[in-house]
């Protein structure tokens, strides 16, 4: 069985037969770095929609070919696969895969389109999404939370679109936070990347091997940089650079600081809203975190910036692969597999609430609560 996780920036697959992993870019990236940009592009013309859909299909084909899976692609559908393939991804990726319009996802209240169930053939299926922008790519994290011992736990899946999950007893409430590129690793094919920073009297930047200059900085390195600067009061809680940076001849992209600040507010406001409406004063016992850029160091820097609460954190490193093996048990009963994941999971469209904008604005700061 092959499980393919279609992310906004990257696509990865895992073959349970030989434990083989494959990762590529999502080749739709040329049409926009986030899902809203791609929706906007696709709605401008039928030709645009076809172009962006073809890039997604091209990406999926690369994963099938790499894994030596036989298939035919006829009349915009995959046919005659010689093994079972499960696809998971956000709601927009599912829409493009199904070949349906996403105009209702371009503006509030972000209604889900009616997916084309007939496009799933006998051996390939895109698992149904949860709701809004919360797609089936969070099935592994839902599965993890359902099997966690805590009565109240938080799940956070960091990426271009961050999904926030709150477990209360046997129920899980899900919302999505549009974070943009702040928490998504940049192309692993890119050169001239800053991969780490240190502060030893002065800031030091460390480049990727064979890099001659700094054109990019990884999200991990940038989060670490802003955390270090905040700790030394070289930037303010609202992200404003002070004169100390200028004196140290450090050139910081202020647009990236604002980008990170908005991403922080998107995530923390979503957490606050879920706690307000469902936790109702009860304390979160543990946080489960997944995402391409997440490691133990990153978690500490994100705590310093107020992106993650200062609680016990479990990093779900092998979650995708564990879920693939779990899914493989249900090869002959996909409906039972989907029910085991989606049962008692509820989507909460928090961005339609009257107090959402106020809570978001109140979270536009780095560090401890103002």
Secondary structure, 3 states (H helix, E strand, C coil): CEEEEECCCEEEEEECCCCEEEEEECHHHHHCCCHHHHHHHHCCCHHHHHHHHHHHHHHHHHHHHHCCCCCEEECCEEECCCCCEEEEECHHHHHHHHCCCCHHHCCCCCCCCCCCHHHCECCEEECCCCECCECHHHHHHHHHHHCCCCCEEEEEEECCEEEEEEEECCEEEEEEEECHHHHCCCCCCCCCEEEEEEECCCEEEEECCCCCCCCEECHHHHHHHHHHHHHCCCECCCCCECHHHHHCCCCCCHHHHHHHHHHHHHHHHHHHHHHHHHHCCCCCCEEEEEECCCCHHHHHHHHHHCCCCCCCEEECCCHHHHHHHHHHCCCCCHHHHHHHHHCCEEECCHHHCCCHHHHHHHCCCCCCCC
